[in-house]
Amino acid sequence: MKILFIQKMNGISGSELYMLQIMPELKRRGYDMEMLIIYPTPGNNNGRFIDYLAEHGIKTHEIYNHHALSPILFYKFYKILKKGKFDLVQANLVHADFLATVTKFWLMRKLKIISVKHGYYPAYQSKYGTDLKYIRRNAYYWIEKFASNIANFNITISKGLYNVFVTGGIVKQSRIKNIYYGLTLTEPIEHQSKVEVPVDPFVLITGRLLDFKGHKYLVKAWANVNKVNPGLKLYLAGSGIYRAELEKQVAQSGLQSSIIFLGHVPNPHPLMEKCLFTVVTSNFEGFGLILLESWLHKKAIVSFDAPAMNEVIEDGKTGLLVKANDTDDLADKINYLYNNPQIAIQYGEAGFEKLNSYYTLKRMADETEEVYHAVYENKQVRLV
């Protein structure tokens, strides 16, 4: 079976890391795999991604410098499809969904598409969180509804995300299935590390600096953490449009020496290995690979009690769940783990066991492969 993966991307983050694991695994299982990267400007940060796939015998196509509605983009994509004669196309995220399903609708009705949903509209998450009351009020909803119903089948990566698509009325329950991420890394995809690992005790949060990631709540909570445990530092690994506002908040709170902005860190694993534990303050995540990456290094997690973190973390077993957006509770849980290092170690080890018993690449690939064969053979996908 020949499969083409598509994604709009310029660098490696959660969904890209997913592809860098499942595509080589499917290649090892005998599938003929190829990748298509699209991006409206030159993809200057895709080099390592392309090289890694090449190391595993996977060809990458690139289409840059065309906006989402460009006829030239659709023409180039159509040429790749005609030449490649793919049995299946896997579209990842909304831009790939739109490109693939519009092409199917207008030009290639027999094209078989599986759409994998790695998240939902960040602007909606930032404003409404998990409240679906206003979900129909933006174009994103209608694009996803069109794409999800033109695609042959859809996959989500968490039950929280599944609920958005089913309860939100985007797609029928019979046309979608949840398959959790799996993580099996013997070594990081990106070897370079431009950050110096601190010697002092520190807590780590990784991810883009965006509003829905909730860094502002962590900064507010850190004022209380700093009063109780002034020797503990917080490291923020990630870049984004929210950085200036966060730096202003840190300065106004007098926490410049306690909270350190690292910017984009291509390889955060040396930091994860040495941190005491990690923190996640998003009000919604499609999944949140930092959870599995933390457990890979046997680190406990402190997280808001929000999807999909509350699906993955067992409160009081593999980490601690905090009342959503409650900065006092967040500070208390951080102080508790810092002052009880043996419990933090215990949670991290339990998470490591959970990672290796369930959140594995093999389980994820097995479940995805089952969907592929059902769609390819025009059979009903087993939903349970």
Protein Blocks (a to p, Z undefined) as FASTA:
>chain_A
ZZddddddedjdfklmmmmmmmmmmmmnopacddddddfbdcfklmmmmmmmmmnopacd
ddehiafklmklmmmmmmmmmmnopabdcdehjklmmmmmmmmmmmmmmbccddddfbdc
fklmmmnomafklmmmpfklmmmmmmmmmpmbdcdfbfklmmmmmmnomacfklcccddd
ddddfbdfblbdcbdcdfbdcdddeddddfklommmmmmmmmmmmmmmmmbccddedddj
klmmmmmmmmmnopmmmpccebjafblmlmmmmmmbdcdfbfbdfkopmlmmmmmnopac
ddddddfklmmpcghkloccddehiaklmmmmmmmmmmmmmlmmmmmmmmmmmmmmmmpf
klmmmmmmmmmmmmmnopacdfZZ
